[in-house]
Amino acid sequence: NFATQISAIDSIGQRIVVSDSQESVHFLRYRKAENQLVVFADDLTPRYVTSVCILDYHTVAVGDKFGTVAI
């Protein structure tokens, strides 16, 4: 129930970062016992993400199609 047009997938440690071209960024974790990807954090502001850069374990920088950069 997330990400309709995925623009990037990246990971750091146990976290998976998925950016969507309309819904911004989602942080996921894989639960092996249930065989599920679970969203545990996301950006509340819708952004048309074109690129994502993981800065550290808790932070990402995103750029959108309007030239805005958000951290």
N, C-alpha and C positions, 0 to 999 in steps of 0.2 A: 504494500500500500504506500510506496514511496517511489520517487524517481521515475518519471515517464520518459525522459530523454537524457540518459546518462552521458555526460561529456568527459568525465575522467574517473578513474578508479586508482587509488594508491593505498599503501599500507605503511604503518610504522608499528613495530612490535605486534601486539595483539589487536590493534585497531585498524579498521578499514575505513578510508575516507572516500565517499562517493559524492561527486558533484553532478547536479542536474542542470540542464540548460534553462529551466524555468523555476525550480524550487530551491536553489542554492546548494548548501553543503549538508551532508548527513554523516555522522560518525556511527559506525556499526561494529558489532562484535559477533563472532561466530560462536554459537553454542553447540558444541559437539554432541552432547547427549540428546538434544532435540533436533539436530541437523538443521538449524535455523540461523539466519542472519537477523540480528536484532538491532534496531536503531536505538541508541541510548542518548544521543544529543544531535540537535540540528539547529540550523539558522532560522530564526523566526521571520526574517526579512526576505521576501522573495527576490532573488537575483538571477539574472540571465548569465550564468557563469560560463566563461570561455576557458579559464585556466585556474589551476589550483597549485599551490606550493606548500608543502608541509614544513613548518618552521621548527616545531618541536612536538613533543608527545601530546600537548594540549592545544596547540595553536596552528591554524592554517591561514594563509593569505590567499584571497580570491580576487580575480579580475573579471569584470563583466563586459558585455558587449557595448556598454556606454562609456567605457574607459575608467570606470570607478574601481578603486582598489580598496578592499576591506580586509581587516585582520580580526 
